[in-house]
């Protein structure tokens, strides 16, 4: 009988650590912004010229949401 080592049968699986970065993280490279979408009542969140999320809103909401996102990212930390 031929003995097969168990270690030779197992495949090596690299472990991936998944994390969900926040748009408010100061270490995040790039500037997020909100742009209008071709769908009605829909806006797109962009990061580094890549769409990352869809948000419900009208074109009138776009300016206020961009301003709020900018203020949240550029605010001074609390002392």
C-alpha positions as a printed NumPy array, in Angstrom:
array([[  0.   ,   0.   ,   0.   ],
       [  1.284,   3.394,  -0.989],
       [  1.381,   5.975,   1.779],
       [  0.409,   9.474,   0.748],
       [  1.31 ,  12.311,   3.023],
       [ -1.614,  14.367,   4.084],
       [  0.331,  17.62 ,   3.666],
       [  0.845,  16.907,  -0.034],
       [ -2.931,  16.605,  -0.561],
       [ -3.793,  19.95 ,   1.001],
       [ -3.639,  23.071,  -1.067],
       [ -2.077,  26.208,   0.262],
       [ -4.759,  28.863,   0.712],
       [ -3.498,  32.34 ,   1.463],
       [ -5.558,  34.096,   4.059],
       [ -6.998,  37.437,   3.018],
       [ -7.879,  40.039,   5.556],
       [-10.849,  41.931,   4.24 ],
       [-11.585,  45.368,   5.542],
       [-14.063,  48.018,   4.573],
       [-12.359,  51.378,   4.416],
       [-14.407,  54.429,   5.267],
       [-14.685,  57.503,   3.072],
       [-14.   ,  59.49 ,   6.247],
       [-10.64 ,  57.773,   6.841],
       [ -7.905,  60.454,   6.608],
       [ -5.46 ,  57.866,   5.264],
       [ -7.659,  57.177,   2.256],
       [ -5.942,  58.308,  -0.927],
       [ -8.115,  60.303,  -3.308],
       [-11.1  ,  62.569,  -3.049],
       [-14.633,  61.177,  -3.109],
       [-17.391,  63.15 ,  -4.765],
       [-21.001,  62.658,  -5.727],
       [-22.112,  62.941,  -9.355],
       [-25.457,  62.622, -11.085],
       [-26.587,  59.375, -12.676],
       [-28.536,  58.603, -15.81 ],
       [-31.199,  56.948, -13.643],
       [-33.865,  59.222, -12.147],
       [-33.46 ,  60.104,  -8.453],
       [-30.085,  58.411,  -8.275],
       [-26.577,  59.747,  -7.563],
       [-23.2  ,  58.028,  -7.862],
       [-20.373,  58.231,  -5.306],
       [-16.971,  58.285,  -7.038],
       [-13.499,  57.693,  -5.635],
       [-10.454,  58.124,  -7.888],
       [-12.66 ,  58.27 , -11.006],
       [-14.259,  54.926, -10.124],
       [-17.932,  54.605,  -9.151],
       [-18.198,  52.902,  -5.783],
       [-21.803,  53.356,  -4.71 ],
       [-25.292,  54.452,  -5.719],
       [-27.187,  56.853,  -3.491],
       [-30.812,  57.91 ,  -3.705],
       [-31.13 ,  61.642,  -4.305],
       [-32.055,  64.339,  -6.771],
       [-29.682,  66.644,  -8.638],
       [-30.657,  69.351,  -6.124],
       [-29.311,  67.134,  -3.32 ],
       [-25.986,  66.664,  -5.099],
       [-24.422,  69.998,  -4.099],
       [-25.461,  69.679,  -0.45 ],
       [-24.213,  66.086,  -0.24 ],
       [-20.86 ,  67.008,  -1.814],
       [-20.465,  69.898,   0.622],
       [-21.33 ,  67.679,   3.595],
       [-18.922,  64.965,   2.447],
       [-16.148,  67.557,   2.056],
       [-16.792,  69.035,   5.515],
       [-16.802,  65.591,   7.128],
       [-13.504,  64.617,   5.501],
       [-11.691,  67.911,   6.138],
       [-12.836,  68.717,   9.653],
       [-10.316,  69.113,  12.422],
       [-10.145,  66.272,  14.934],
       [-11.599,  66.957,  18.353],
       [ -9.075,  67.773,  21.047]])
